[in-house]
Amino acid sequence: MNFKSSINIDGTEISTGSKPYIIAEMSANHGGDFQRAKNIIREAVNAGADAIKFQVYTADSLTLPLDSKDFVINDKNSLWYGCQLYDLYKEAATPYQWFPELFDYSKSLGITPFASPFDNDAVQLLEELQSPAYKIASFEAVDTELIAACVKTGKPVIISTGMCSEEDIDYVLNIVKENGGTEVAILKCTSAYPARFSEANLVTIPEWTKKYGIPVGISDHTLGTVASVAGCALGAAIVEKHFIDKAEPKTADSEFSLLPSDLKKLVTECHMAAESRGVIHYGPVDREINSLQFRRSLYATKDIKENDVFSRKNIRSVRPGYGLEVKLLPKILGKKASRDIPVGTALTKDLINKF
């Protein structure tokens, strides 16, 4: 689709071969406390995250203030079972008047702020704040007008794909293309809170990387750090993870959010996992060269006289690896020694007649 193979967010180049870009998602974890929001940003910086991400919406921009059954969460497995959508979003929303200071505070600490907008008003606010990128949440991944509005800003767009079929993803990327977008990334996501490890399907990451030729990452809703680290080993260029400063007081999203020590671990181990991907390689790497001596090779196990016949009684495969390769043993058996060979001698071609 003629997209770039990398995206650039606030001067950081993000691609399949780059160090994973770690996004700490604040979401509702401020709990309505402005100082806690600032503390979450500070802790994300301390943990080594590259970006802090917000969500920009009001309850009215997401739903209707109704309590009929369509507008009440009826999934008994949901953390929010029984909640009226409007009330849940009203409680979880970040007040619009906070964003200028939160963006400035983030920048002052050296972490990149950006956000998921949920309507055109949110996009306009983020443009005023000079947001360097836009993130589309999974539930908005087929919202044509919202995606188009984000793409038209000329900024990179990251799209979560929870619940998306292959046709949905092709459709979304076509929207990006039709609106002139060239920098786009997609995130493998399971929109369950928390998600099970068996639902992560991380092998999709290299498949999408090959198919679409764009950065592919993970928006991880599983508990802990394992899935994110595994995703980086499989080629994830971006990791997005919900983050909170402390376990109490609880928030709408705290049950599946990382604490500061967990985020620090995530950053370190995701970088290590990405480094361990390396390249397709055969043979010893530089630091293995000296270890070749510890391979097995062929040695004399007894004193052998000139013209003695080599047999399993006088030669065999042992460590170290200074003699002939073990695979040559069948070829040597039955041949004669070209001279006397003391026990413990590494076999070489010149010790074997008619080799």
C-alpha positions as semicolon CSV with decimal commas, in nm:
position;residue;x (nm);y (nm);z (nm)
1;M;0,000;0,000;0,000
2;N;0,307;0,224;-0,026
3;F;0,337;0,290;0,347
4;K;0,676;0,364;0,499
5;S;0,846;0,074;0,674
6;S;0,898;0,296;0,978
7;I;0,724;0,575;1,164
8;N;0,881;0,870;1,345
9;I;0,737;0,988;1,674
10;D;0,895;1,296;1,828
11;G;1,229;1,223;1,664
12;T;1,235;0,850;1,742
13;E;1,242;0,616;1,444
14;I;1,028;0,308;1,501
15;S;1,062;0,003;1,277
16;T;1,079;-0,374;1,295
17;G;1,453;-0,364;1,350
18;S;1,455;-0,082;1,603
19;K;1,455;-0,096;1,981
20;P;1,093;-0,153;2,094
21;Y;0,906;0,171;2,156
22;I;0,745;0,143;2,501
23;I;0,420;0,329;2,560
24;A;0,285;0,365;2,914
25;E;-0,093;0,398;2,887
26;M;-0,242;0,612;3,166
27;S;-0,607;0,567;3,061
28;A;-0,832;0,601;3,368
29;N;-0,557;0,532;3,620
30;H;-0,541;0,889;3,748
31;G;-0,868;0,818;3,927
32;G;-0,977;1,178;3,889
33;D;-0,673;1,307;4,078
34;F;-0,461;1,555;3,884
35;Q;-0,157;1,509;4,107
36;R;-0,181;1,134;4,063
37;A;-0,182;1,185;3,686
38;K;0,144;1,377;3,716
39;N;0,287;1,110;3,943
40;I;0,204;0,841;3,686
41;I;0,396;1,041;3,425
42;R;0,694;1,078;3,657
43;E;0,698;0,707;3,739
44;A;0,677;0,620;3,367
45;V;0,985;0,834;3,309
46;N;1,170;0,666;3,596
47;A;1,086;0,323;3,452
48;G;1,232;0,414;3,111
49;A;0,917;0,433;2,899
50;D;0,945;0,622;2,570
51;A;0,595;0,771;2,575
52;I;0,301;0,839;2,802
53;K;-0,036;0,802;2,636
54;F;-0,367;0,954;2,736
55;Q;-0,724;0,902;2,623
56;V;-0,917;1,209;2,515
57;Y;-1,294;1,177;2,541
58;T;-1,599;1,276;2,737
59;A;-1,881;1,046;2,831
60;D;-2,097;1,232;2,577
61;S;-1,846;1,173;2,297
62;L;-1,860;0,797;2,357
63;T;-2,217;0,707;2,444
64;L;-2,563;0,825;2,549
65;P;-2,676;0,895;2,908
66;L;-2,925;0,608;2,914
67;D;-2,971;0,316;3,151
68;S;-3,162;0,085;2,917
69;K;-3,009;-0,261;2,873
70;D;-2,810;-0,167;2,562
71;F;-2,620;0,089;2,767
72;V;-2,538;-0,131;3,067
73;I;-2,249;-0,382;3,060
74;N;-2,409;-0,725;3,085
75;D;-2,100;-0,948;3,048
76;K;-2,063;-1,125;3,382
77;N;-1,693;-1,184;3,312
78;S;-1,627;-0,812;3,271
79;L;-1,453;-0,607;3,539
80;W;-1,728;-0,352;3,480
81;Y;-2,030;-0,585;3,490
82;G;-2,347;-0,393;3,572
83;C;-2,197;-0,050;3,504
84;Q;-2,389;0,202;3,300
85;L;-2,164;0,303;3,010
86;Y;-2,219;0,673;3,057
87;D;-2,130;0,663;3,427
88;L;-1,824;0,446;3,365
89;Y;-1,685;0,679;3,098
90;K;-1,766;0,988;3,302
91;E;-1,568;0,850;3,594
92;A;-1,276;0,733;3,378
93;A;-1,240;1,038;3,153
94;T;-0,945;1,273;3,181
95;P;-1,071;1,633;3,210
96;Y;-0,987;1,833;2,899
97;Q;-0,851;2,121;3,105
98;W;-0,575;1,894;3,237
99;F;-0,417;1,818;2,902
100;P;-0,213;2,136;2,839
101;E;-0,033;2,099;3,171
102;L;0,004;1,721;3,140
103;F;0,160;1,759;2,796
104;D;0,395;2,033;2,920
105;Y;0,487;1,834;3,229
106;S;0,563;1,523;3,021
107;K;0,784;1,717;2,783
108;S;0,970;1,879;3,075
109;L;1,061;1,531;3,202
110;G;1,174;1,411;2,859
111;I;0,892;1,167;2,783
112;T;0,676;1,196;2,471
113;P;0,305;1,264;2,530
114;F;0,035;1,169;2,282
115;A;-0,315;1,030;2,298
116;S;-0,607;0,832;2,164
117;P;-0,878;1,074;2,050
118;F;-1,236;0,954;2,027
119;D;-1,395;1,230;1,819
120;N;-1,300;1,527;1,603
121;D;-1,307;1,769;1,899
122;A;-1,040;1,555;2,066
123;V;-0,829;1,562;1,748
124;Q;-0,858;1,940;1,738
125;L;-0,744;1,968;2,101
126;L;-0,448;1,740;2,037
127;E;-0,348;1,942;1,732
128;E;-0,344;2,254;1,949
129;L;-0,116;2,066;2,188
130;Q;0,108;1,958;1,897
131;S;0,063;1,589;1,962
132;P;0,334;1,407;1,763
133;A;0,120;1,100;1,687
134;Y;-0,229;0,954;1,717
135;K;-0,344;0,621;1,852
136;I;-0,671;0,463;1,743
137;A;-0,826;0,235;2,006
138;S;-0,951;-0,108;1,903
139;F;-1,316;-0,017;1,951
140;E;-1,270;0,275;1,710
141;A;-1,061;0,080;1,459
142;V;-1,333;0,091;1,194
143;D;-1,442;0,450;1,263
144;T;-1,378;0,593;0,917
145;E;-1,422;0,960;1,005
146;L;-1,204;0,949;1,317
147;I;-0,921;0,766;1,140
148;A;-0,939;1,004;0,845
149;A;-0,924;1,306;1,077
150;C;-0,612;1,170;1,247
151;V;-0,440;1,083;0,919
152;K;-0,510;1,427;0,773
153;T;-0,301;1,587;1,048
154;G;0,004;1,440;0,875
155;K;0,114;1,269;1,198
156;P;0,190;0,897;1,237
157;V;-0,113;0,686;1,328
158;I;-0,099;0,372;1,543
159;I;-0,404;0,145;1,523
160;S;-0,498;-0,127;1,772
161;T;-0,664;-0,425;1,607
162;G;-0,858;-0,593;1,886
163;M;-1,157;-0,781;1,737
164;C;-1,050;-0,687;1,382
165;S;-1,084;-0,940;1,103
166;E;-0,838;-0,948;0,816
167;E;-1,095;-0,757;0,610
168;D;-1,122;-0,495;0,886
169;I;-0,748;-0,436;0,887
170;D;-0,733;-0,408;0,509
171;Y;-1,024;-0,164;0,525
172;V;-0,859;0,050;0,793
173;L;-0,528;0,065;0,609
174;N;-0,710;0,162;0,292
175;I;-0,867;0,454;0,481
176;V;-0,520;0,563;0,584
177;K;-0,399;0,539;0,225
178;E;-0,699;0,723;0,079
179;N;-0,637;1,013;0,317
180;G;-0,271;1,045;0,225
181;G;-0,119;0,866;0,522
182;T;0,225;0,710;0,481
183;E;0,326;0,649;0,844
184;V;0,108;0,386;1,010
185;A;0,163;0,104;1,258
186;I;-0,074;-0,163;1,381
187;L;-0,083;-0,334;1,720
188;K;-0,182;-0,693;1,786
189;C;-0,442;-0,660;2,058
190;T;-0,692;-0,874;2,244
191;S;-0,975;-0,655;2,373
192;A;-1,045;-0,851;2,690
193;Y;-0,959;-0,705;3,029
194;P;-0,751;-0,883;3,136
195;A;-0,676;-1,100;2,835
196;R;-0,564;-1,461;2,872
197;F;-0,224;-1,566;2,744
198;S;-0,392;-1,822;2,522
199;E;-0,579;-1,536;2,352
200;A;-0,270;-1,329;2,268
201;N;-0,186;-1,512;1,941
202;L;0,151;-1,343;1,920
203;V;0,268;-1,538;1,616
204;T;0,046;-1,298;1,422
205;I;0,312;-1,027;1,472
206;P;0,573;-1,163;1,227
207;E;0,295;-1,261;0,987
208;W;0,164;-0,904;0,975
209;T;0,514;-0,761;0,956
210;K;0,575;-0,965;0,642
211;K;0,231;-0,903;0,494
212;Y;0,197;-0,528;0,547
213;G;0,559;-0,411;0,559
214;I;0,486;-0,164;0,839
215;P;0,579;-0,156;1,209
216;V;0,373;-0,406;1,407
217;G;0,352;-0,404;1,784
218;I;0,141;-0,526;2,073
219;S;-0,120;-0,356;2,286
220;D;-0,101;-0,597;2,576
221;H;-0,391;-0,654;2,815
222;T;-0,259;-0,975;2,969
223;L;-0,136;-0,964;3,328
224;G;0,235;-0,910;3,388
225;T;0,509;-0,868;3,131
226;V;0,548;-1,210;2,969
227;A;0,336;-1,151;2,658
228;S;0,499;-0,817;2,584
229;V;0,849;-0,963;2,613
230;A;0,752;-1,259;2,396
231;G;0,602;-1,018;2,143
232;C;0,934;-0,833;2,119
233;A;1,116;-1,161;2,060
234;L;0,878;-1,214;1,767
235;G;0,946;-0,871;1,620
236;A;0,712;-0,626;1,796
237;A;0,830;-0,272;1,728
238;I;0,591;-0,112;1,978
239;V;0,463;-0,220;2,319
240;E;0,167;-0,047;2,477
241;K;0,080;-0,138;2,834
242;H;-0,158;0,013;3,090
243;F;0,035;0,168;3,377
244;I;-0,044;0,294;3,726
245;D;0,170;0,449;3,998
246;K;0,047;0,237;4,292
247;A;-0,205;-0,035;4,364
248;E;-0,431;0,180;4,580
249;P;-0,666;0,352;4,543
250;K;-0,799;0,132;4,266
251;T;-0,927;0,273;3,937
252;A;-1,136;0,148;3,647
253;D;-0,823;0,005;3,481
254;S;-0,596;-0,076;3,774
255;E;-0,665;-0,452;3,772
256;F;-0,469;-0,502;3,449
257;S;-0,213;-0,222;3,483
258;L;0,157;-0,250;3,558
259;L;0,311;-0,099;3,870
260;P;0,637;0,100;3,843
261;S;0,866;-0,195;3,923
262;D;0,682;-0,403;3,660
263;L;0,714;-0,132;3,396
264;K;1,086;-0,101;3,461
265;K;1,117;-0,478;3,420
266;L;0,910;-0,463;3,101
267;V;1,133;-0,196;2,945
268;T;1,453;-0,385;3,028
269;E;1,331;-0,727;2,919
270;C;1,159;-0,606;2,600
271;H;1,485;-0,445;2,492
272;M;1,674;-0,766;2,573
273;A;1,419;-0,979;2,386
274;A;1,444;-0,758;2,079
275;E;1,823;-0,772;2,088
276;S;1,808;-1,150;2,113
277;R;1,619;-1,171;1,781
278;G;1,941;-1,102;1,598
279;V;1,963;-1,221;1,238
280;I;1,935;-1,556;1,062
281;H;2,278;-1,702;1,116
282;Y;2,465;-2,030;1,069
283;G;2,798;-2,125;1,222
284;P;2,972;-1,983;1,527
285;V;2,942;-1,620;1,624
286;D;3,265;-1,443;1,718
287;R;3,244;-1,532;2,087
288;E;3,186;-1,899;2,001
289;I;3,507;-1,937;1,800
290;N;3,713;-2,028;2,105
291;S;3,449;-2,281;2,210
292;L;3,510;-2,492;1,901
293;Q;3,799;-2,653;2,090
294;F;3,544;-2,817;2,319
295;R;3,374;-3,008;2,039
296;R;3,446;-3,377;1,997
297;S;3,709;-3,488;1,749
298;L;3,912;-3,802;1,673
299;Y;4,202;-3,902;1,901
300;A;4,427;-4,201;1,949
301;T;4,317;-4,391;2,261
302;K;4,621;-4,623;2,258
303;D;4,976;-4,612;2,128
304;I;4,951;-4,695;1,756
305;K;5,243;-4,831;1,558
306;E;5,317;-4,750;1,195
307;N;5,095;-4,961;0,966
308;D;4,860;-5,057;1,252
309;V;4,498;-5,062;1,137
310;F;4,271;-4,798;1,280
311;S;3,980;-4,949;1,472
312;R;3,733;-4,855;1,742
313;K;3,982;-5,004;1,988
314;N;4,254;-4,747;1,919
315;I;4,071;-4,430;1,806
316;R;3,748;-4,265;1,908
317;S;3,557;-3,941;1,939
318;V;3,644;-3,737;2,249
319;R;3,677;-3,379;2,356
320;P;3,861;-3,148;2,272
321;G;3,817;-3,057;1,909
322;Y;4,170;-3,036;1,770
323;G;4,155;-3,362;1,573
324;L;3,971;-3,463;1,258
325;E;3,594;-3,422;1,254
326;V;3,392;-3,706;1,404
327;K;3,199;-3,754;1,081
328;L;3,521;-3,884;0,920
329;L;3,542;-4,185;1,154
330;P;3,378;-4,437;0,913
331;K;3,619;-4,331;0,641
332;I;3,926;-4,379;0,866
333;L;3,835;-4,716;1,017
334;G;4,029;-4,993;0,840
335;K;4,302;-4,764;0,709
336;K;4,661;-4,781;0,837
337;A;4,873;-4,542;1,038
338;S;5,143;-4,364;0,836
339;R;5,375;-4,353;1,142
340;D;5,382;-4,423;1,513
341;I;5,108;-4,232;1,697
342;P;5,129;-4,188;2,077
343;V;4,809;-4,217;2,285
344;G;4,630;-3,884;2,316
345;T;4,738;-3,760;1,972
346;A;4,479;-3,568;1,772
347;L;4,433;-3,744;1,440
348;T;4,525;-3,546;1,131
349;K;4,514;-3,646;0,765
350;D;4,891;-3,690;0,742
351;L;4,874;-3,967;1,006
352;I;4,654;-4,182;0,781
353;N;4,780;-4,377;0,480
354;K;4,588;-4,323;0,159
355;F;4,344;-4,083;0,316
